């Protein structure tokens, strides 16, 4: 019986699974969104939430605890400065999982794991899109 066993094995050895999840969490915290399979996203979410909570608490002991998972010092600094301020009023639920459908090659269910309240990236300039808006404002001014 598998009662109260807390993690998915993901058909990997322990060392491979832990290394993969650590890398996924580091990538999530660096890029603020990653695309992966649904079971992996659910497991990575647990670790990411814990790391952001450690970042909110601050302190040297929590930096050392977080550095066990996040190996990149720039990402670690981002957690303890930018994310600490961004999520200071939020009590939990720093990530969201959006199901994207099924992958074409192996029909695995794919999901987008992203941070909540991430700043929206500016839309890419489309040909004629920005110029037309400027021309419309100029004609109104005349």
MARBA-3410 file (N, C-alpha, C, O; in Angstrom, 1 decimal):
142
0.8,-1.2,0.0,0.0,0.0,0.0,0.9,1.2,0.0,2.0,1.2,0.6 ~ 0.4,2.3,-0.7,1.2,3.5,-0.8,0.6,4.7,0.0,0.7,5.8,-0.4 ~ 0.1,4.4,1.2,-0.6,5.4,2.0,0.5,6.5,2.4,1.5,6.1,2.9 ~ 0.1,7.7,2.3,0.9,8.9,2.8,2.3,9.0,2.2,3.2,9.5,2.9 ~ 2.6,8.4,1.1,3.9,8.6,0.4,3.8,9.9,-0.3,2.9,10.1,-1.2
4.7,10.8,-0.1,4.5,12.2,-0.5,4.9,12.7,-1.8,4.6,13.8,-2.2 ~ 5.6,11.9,-2.6,6.1,12.4,-3.9,5.8,11.4,-5.0,5.7,10.2,-4.8 ~ 5.9,11.9,-6.3,5.8,11.1,-7.4,7.2,10.6,-7.8,8.2,11.4,-7.7 ~ 7.4,9.4,-8.2,8.7,8.9,-8.6,9.1,9.3,-10.0,10.3,9.4,-10.3 ~ 8.1,9.6,-10.8,8.4,10.0,-12.2,9.3,9.1,-13.0,9.9,9.5,-13.9
9.3,7.8,-12.6,10.1,6.7,-13.4,11.5,7.1,-13.5,12.2,6.8,-14.5 ~ 12.1,7.6,-12.4,13.5,8.0,-12.4,14.1,7.6,-11.1,13.4,7.3,-10.1 ~ 15.5,7.5,-11.1,16.1,7.2,-9.8,16.1,8.4,-8.9,15.8,9.5,-9.4 ~ 16.3,8.3,-7.6,16.2,9.4,-6.7,17.1,10.5,-7.1,16.7,11.7,-7.1 ~ 18.4,10.2,-7.4,19.3,11.3,-7.7,18.9,12.0,-8.9,19.0,13.3,-9.0
18.5,11.3,-10.0,18.1,11.9,-11.2,16.8,12.8,-11.0,16.8,13.9,-11.5 ~ 15.9,12.3,-10.2,14.6,13.0,-10.0,14.9,14.3,-9.2,14.4,15.4,-9.5 ~ 15.7,14.2,-8.2,16.0,15.4,-7.4,16.8,16.5,-8.2,16.5,17.7,-8.1 ~ 17.8,16.0,-9.0,18.5,17.0,-9.8,17.6,17.6,-10.9,17.7,18.8,-11.1 ~ 16.7,16.8,-11.5,15.8,17.4,-12.5,14.9,18.4,-11.8,14.7,19.5,-12.4
14.3,18.1,-10.7,13.4,19.0,-10.0,14.1,20.3,-9.6,13.6,21.4,-9.7 ~ 15.4,20.2,-9.1,16.1,21.3,-8.7,16.4,22.2,-9.9,16.3,23.5,-9.8 ~ 16.7,21.6,-11.0,17.0,22.4,-12.2,15.7,23.1,-12.7,15.7,24.2,-13.2 ~ 14.5,22.4,-12.6,13.3,22.9,-13.1,12.9,24.1,-12.2,12.4,25.1,-12.7 ~ 13.1,24.0,-10.9,12.7,25.1,-10.0,13.7,26.3,-10.2,13.2,27.5,-10.2
14.9,26.1,-10.5,15.8,27.2,-10.8,15.4,27.9,-12.1,15.4,29.1,-12.2 ~ 15.1,27.1,-13.1,14.6,27.7,-14.4,13.3,28.4,-14.2,13.1,29.5,-14.8 ~ 12.4,27.9,-13.4,11.1,28.6,-13.1,11.4,30.0,-12.4,10.8,31.0,-12.8 ~ 12.3,30.0,-11.4,12.5,31.2,-10.7,13.3,32.2,-11.6,13.2,33.4,-11.4 ~ 14.1,31.7,-12.5,14.9,32.6,-13.4,14.0,33.2,-14.5,14.0,34.4,-14.7
13.2,32.3,-15.1,12.4,32.8,-16.3,10.9,33.1,-16.0,10.2,33.7,-16.8 ~ 10.5,32.7,-14.8,9.2,33.0,-14.2,8.1,32.1,-14.9,6.9,32.3,-14.6 ~ 8.4,31.3,-15.9,7.5,30.3,-16.5,8.2,29.2,-17.2,9.2,29.5,-17.8 ~ 7.8,28.0,-17.0,8.4,26.9,-17.8,7.2,26.0,-18.3,6.1,26.0,-17.8 ~ 7.5,25.3,-19.4,6.6,24.4,-20.0,7.1,23.0,-19.8,8.2,22.6,-20.2
6.3,22.1,-19.2,6.7,20.8,-18.9,5.5,19.9,-18.8,4.4,20.3,-19.0 ~ 5.7,18.6,-18.5,4.6,17.7,-18.3,3.9,18.0,-17.0,4.5,18.5,-16.1 ~ 2.6,17.6,-16.9,1.8,17.9,-15.8,2.3,17.3,-14.5,2.4,18.0,-13.5 ~ 2.7,16.0,-14.4,3.2,15.5,-13.1,4.5,16.2,-12.7,4.7,16.4,-11.5 ~ 5.4,16.5,-13.6,6.6,17.2,-13.2,6.3,18.6,-12.7,6.9,19.1,-11.8
5.3,19.2,-13.4,4.9,20.6,-12.9,4.4,20.6,-11.5,4.6,21.4,-10.7 ~ 3.6,19.5,-11.2,3.0,19.4,-9.9,4.0,19.2,-8.8,3.9,19.7,-7.7 ~ 5.1,18.4,-9.1,6.1,18.2,-8.2,7.0,19.4,-8.0,7.5,19.8,-6.9 ~ 7.3,20.1,-9.1,8.2,21.3,-9.1,7.5,22.4,-8.4,8.2,23.2,-7.7 ~ 6.2,22.5,-8.4,5.4,23.5,-7.8,5.7,23.5,-6.3,5.8,24.5,-5.6
5.7,22.3,-5.7,5.9,22.1,-4.2,7.3,22.7,-3.8,7.3,23.5,-2.8 ~ 8.3,22.4,-4.6,9.6,23.0,-4.2,9.7,24.5,-4.4,10.3,25.2,-3.6 ~ 9.1,25.0,-5.5,9.2,26.4,-5.8,8.4,27.2,-4.7,8.9,28.2,-4.3 ~ 7.3,26.7,-4.3,6.6,27.4,-3.2,7.4,27.5,-2.0,7.4,28.5,-1.3 ~ 8.1,26.4,-1.7,8.9,26.4,-0.4,10.1,27.4,-0.6,10.4,28.1,0.4
10.7,27.4,-1.7,11.8,28.3,-1.9,11.4,29.8,-1.8,12.1,30.6,-1.2 ~ 10.3,30.1,-2.4,9.8,31.5,-2.3,9.4,31.9,-0.8,9.6,33.0,-0.4 ~ 8.9,30.9,-0.1,8.6,31.1,1.3,9.8,31.4,2.1,9.9,32.2,3.0 ~ 10.9,30.6,1.8,12.2,30.9,2.5,12.7,32.3,2.1,13.3,32.9,3.0 ~ 12.5,32.7,0.9,12.9,34.0,0.4,12.2,35.1,1.2,12.8,36.1,1.5
10.9,34.9,1.4,10.1,35.9,2.2,10.6,36.0,3.6,10.6,37.1,4.2 ~ 11.0,34.9,4.2,11.5,34.9,5.6,12.8,35.6,5.7,13.1,36.3,6.7 ~ 13.7,35.4,4.7,15.0,36.1,4.8,15.9,35.4,5.8,15.5,34.4,6.4 ~ 17.1,35.9,6.0,18.0,35.4,7.0,19.0,34.4,6.3,18.7,33.8,5.3 ~ 20.2,34.3,7.0,21.3,33.5,6.4,20.9,32.0,6.4,21.2,31.3,5.5
20.2,31.6,7.5,19.9,30.1,7.5,18.9,29.8,6.4,19.1,28.7,5.8 ~ 18.0,30.7,6.0,17.1,30.4,4.9,17.8,30.5,3.6,17.4,29.8,2.7 ~ 18.7,31.4,3.5,19.5,31.4,2.2,20.3,30.1,2.0,20.3,29.6,0.9 ~ 20.8,29.6,3.1,21.5,28.3,3.0,20.6,27.1,2.7,20.9,26.3,1.9 ~ 19.4,27.2,3.3,18.4,26.1,2.9,18.0,26.2,1.5,17.9,25.2,0.8
17.8,27.4,1.0,17.3,27.6,-0.4,18.5,27.2,-1.4,18.2,26.8,-2.5 ~ 19.7,27.5,-1.0,20.8,27.2,-1.9,21.0,25.7,-2.1,21.8,25.3,-3.0 ~ 20.4,24.9,-1.3,20.5,23.4,-1.5,19.7,23.0,-2.8,20.1,22.1,-3.5 ~ 18.7,23.8,-3.1,17.9,23.6,-4.3,18.3,24.4,-5.5,18.5,23.9,-6.6 ~ 18.4,25.7,-5.2,18.8,26.7,-6.3,20.3,26.9,-6.3,20.8,27.5,-5.4
21.0,26.4,-7.3,22.4,26.5,-7.3,22.9,27.8,-7.9,24.1,28.1,-7.7 ~ 22.1,28.5,-8.7,22.5,29.7,-9.4,22.4,30.9,-8.4,21.4,31.2,-7.8 ~ 23.6,31.5,-8.1,23.6,32.6,-7.1,22.8,33.8,-7.6,22.2,34.5,-6.8 ~ 22.7,34.1,-8.9,21.9,35.2,-9.4,20.4,35.0,-9.1,19.7,35.9,-8.7 ~ 20.0,33.7,-9.3,18.6,33.4,-9.1,18.3,33.4,-7.6,17.2,33.9,-7.2
19.2,33.0,-6.8,19.0,33.0,-5.4,18.9,34.4,-4.9,18.1,34.7,-4.0 ~ 19.7,35.3,-5.4,19.6,36.7,-5.1,18.3,37.3,-5.5,17.7,38.2,-4.8 ~ 17.8,36.9,-6.6,16.5,37.4,-7.1,15.3,36.9,-6.2,14.4,37.7,-5.9 ~ 15.4,35.7,-5.7,14.4,35.2,-4.7,14.4,36.0,-3.5,13.3,36.3,-3.0 ~ 15.6,36.3,-2.9,15.6,37.0,-1.6,15.5,38.5,-1.8,15.6,39.2,-0.7
15.4,39.0,-3.0,15.2,40.5,-3.1,13.9,40.8,-3.8,12.9,41.3,-3.3 ~ 13.8,40.4,-5.1,12.6,40.8,-6.0,11.4,40.0,-5.5,10.3,40.6,-5.3 ~ 11.5,38.7,-5.4,10.3,37.9,-5.0,9.9,38.1,-3.6,8.7,38.0,-3.3 ~ 10.8,38.5,-2.7,10.5,38.8,-1.4,9.5,40.0,-1.3,8.6,40.0,-0.6 ~ 9.8,41.0,-2.1,9.0,42.2,-2.1,7.7,41.9,-2.9,6.6,42.4,-2.4
7.8,41.2,-4.0,6.6,40.9,-4.8,5.5,40.1,-4.0,4.3,40.4,-4.2 ~ 5.9,39.2,-3.3,5.0,38.3,-2.6,4.9,38.5,-1.1,4.5,37.6,-0.4 ~ 5.2,39.7,-0.6,5.2,40.0,0.8,3.9,39.9,1.4,3.7,39.5,2.6 ~ 2.8,40.3,0.6,1.5,40.3,1.2,0.7,39.0,0.9,-0.3,38.8,1.5 ~ 1.2,38.2,0.0,0.6,36.9,-0.4,1.0,35.8,0.6,2.1,35.7,0.9
0.0,35.1,1.1,0.2,34.0,2.1,0.6,32.7,1.5,1.1,31.8,2.3 ~ 0.5,32.5,0.3,0.9,31.3,-0.4,0.3,31.3,-1.8,-0.3,32.3,-2.2 ~ 0.5,30.2,-2.5,0.0,30.1,-3.9,0.7,31.0,-4.8,0.1,31.8,-5.5 ~ 2.0,30.9,-4.8,2.9,31.8,-5.7,3.0,31.3,-7.1,3.4,32.0,-8.0 ~ 2.5,30.1,-7.4,2.6,29.5,-8.7,1.2,29.1,-9.2,0.3,28.9,-8.4
1.1,29.0,-10.5,-0.1,28.5,-11.1,0.3,27.5,-12.2,1.3,27.6,-12.9 ~ -0.6,26.5,-12.4,-0.4,25.5,-13.5,-1.5,25.6,-14.5,-2.7,25.6,-14.1 ~ -1.2,25.8,-15.7,-2.2,25.9,-16.8,-2.0,24.8,-17.7,-0.9,24.6,-18.3 ~ -3.0,24.0,-17.9,-2.9,22.8,-18.8,-2.9,23.3,-20.2,-3.8,24.1,-20.6 ~ -2.0,22.7,-21.0,-1.8,23.2,-22.4,-2.3,22.1,-23.4,-2.3,22.4,-24.6
-2.7,21.0,-23.0,-3.1,19.9,-23.9,-2.2,18.8,-23.9,-1.5,18.5,-22.9 ~ -2.1,18.1,-25.0,-1.3,16.9,-25.1,-0.2,17.1,-26.1,-0.4,17.7,-27.2 ~ 1.0,16.6,-25.8,2.2,16.7,-26.7,2.0,15.8,-27.9,1.4,14.7,-27.7 ~ 2.4,16.2,-29.0,2.1,15.5,-30.3,2.9,14.1,-30.3,2.3,13.1,-30.8 ~ 4.1,14.1,-29.9,4.9,12.9,-30.1,4.5,11.7,-29.2,4.4,10.6,-29.7
4.3,12.0,-27.9,4.0,10.9,-27.0,2.7,11.0,-26.3,2.4,10.2,-25.4 ~ 1.9,12.0,-26.6,0.6,12.3,-26.0,0.7,12.5,-24.5,-0.3,12.3,-23.8 ~ 1.8,13.0,-24.0,2.0,13.4,-22.6,1.2,14.7,-22.4,1.2,15.6,-23.2 ~ 0.6,14.8,-21.2,-0.2,16.0,-20.9,0.8,17.1,-20.5,1.6,16.9,-19.6 ~ 0.8,18.2,-21.2,1.8,19.3,-21.0,1.1,20.5,-20.3,-0.1,20.7,-20.5
1.9,21.1,-19.4,1.3,22.2,-18.6,2.4,23.4,-18.6,3.6,23.2,-18.8 ~ 1.8,24.5,-18.3,2.7,25.7,-18.1,2.7,26.0,-16.6,1.7,26.3,-16.0 ~ 3.9,26.0,-16.0,4.1,26.3,-14.6,4.6,27.7,-14.6,5.7,28.0,-15.1 ~ 3.9,28.7,-14.0,4.3,30.0,-14.0,4.1,30.7,-12.6,3.3,30.2,-11.8 ~ 4.8,31.8,-12.4,4.7,32.5,-11.1,3.5,33.4,-11.3,3.2,34.0,-12.3
2.7,33.5,-10.2,1.5,34.4,-10.2,2.1,35.9,-10.0,3.1,36.1,-9.4 ~ 1.3,36.8,-10.5,1.7,38.2,-10.4,3.0,38.6,-11.1,3.7,39.5,-10.7 ~ 3.3,37.8,-12.2,4.6,38.2,-12.8,4.3,39.4,-13.8,3.2,39.5,-14.3 ~ 5.2,40.3,-14.0,5.0,41.4,-14.8,4.8,41.0,-16.3,5.5,40.1,-16.8 ~ 3.8,41.6,-16.9,3.5,41.3,-18.3,4.6,41.8,-19.2,5.0,43.0,-19.0
5.0,41.0,-20.1,6.1,41.5,-21.1,5.4,42.4,-22.1,4.3,42.1,-22.5 ~ 6.0,43.4,-22.6,5.4,44.3,-23.6,5.2,43.5,-24.9,6.1,42.7,-25.3 ~ 4.1,43.8,-25.5,3.8,43.1,-26.8,4.9,43.5,-27.8,5.3,44.6,-27.9 ~ 5.2,42.5,-28.7,6.2,42.8,-29.7,5.6,43.7,-30.7,4.4,43.7,-31.0 ~ 6.4,44.6,-31.3,5.9,45.6,-32.2,5.5,44.9,-33.5,6.3,44.2,-34.2
4.3,45.0,-33.9,3.8,44.4,-35.1,3.9,45.4,-36.2,3.8,46.6,-36.0 ~ 4.1,44.9,-37.4,4.3,45.9,-38.5,3.0,46.7,-38.7,1.9,46.2,-38.9 ~ 3.1,48.0,-38.6,2.0,48.9,-38.8,1.2,49.1,-37.6,0.4,50.1,-37.6 ~ 1.3,48.3,-36.6,0.5,48.4,-35.4,0.8,49.7,-34.6,-0.1,50.5,-34.3 ~ 2.1,49.9,-34.3,2.4,51.1,-33.5,2.4,52.3,-34.3,2.0,53.4,-33.8
2.9,52.3,-35.5,2.9,53.4,-36.4,1.5,54.0,-36.7,1.3,55.2,-36.7 ~ 0.5,53.1,-36.9,-0.8,53.5,-37.1,-1.4,54.3,-35.9,-2.2,55.2,-36.1 ~ -1.1,53.8,-34.7,-1.6,54.4,-33.5,-1.0,55.8,-33.4,-1.7,56.8,-33.0 ~ 0.3,56.0,-33.7,0.9,57.3,-33.7,0.3,58.2,-34.7,0.1,59.4,-34.4 ~ 0.1,57.7,-35.9,-0.5,58.6,-37.0,-1.9,59.0,-36.6,-2.3,60.1,-36.9
-2.7,58.1,-35.9,-4.0,58.5,-35.5,-4.0,59.6,-34.5,-4.8,60.5,-34.5 ~ -3.0,59.5,-33.5,-2.9,60.5,-32.5,-2.5,61.9,-33.1,-3.0,62.9,-32.7 ~ -1.6,61.8,-34.1,-1.1,63.0,-34.8,-2.3,63.7,-35.5,-2.4,64.9,-35.5 ~ -3.1,62.9,-36.2,-4.2,63.5,-36.9,-5.2,64.1,-36.0,-5.9,65.1,-36.3 ~ -5.4,63.5,-34.8,-6.3,64.1,-33.8,-5.8,65.4,-33.3,-6.6,66.3,-33.0
-4.5,65.5,-33.1,-3.9,66.7,-32.6,-4.0,67.9,-33.6,-4.1,69.0,-33.2 ~ -4.0,67.5,-34.9,-4.0,68.6,-35.9,-5.4,69.1,-36.0,-5.7,70.0,-36.8
END
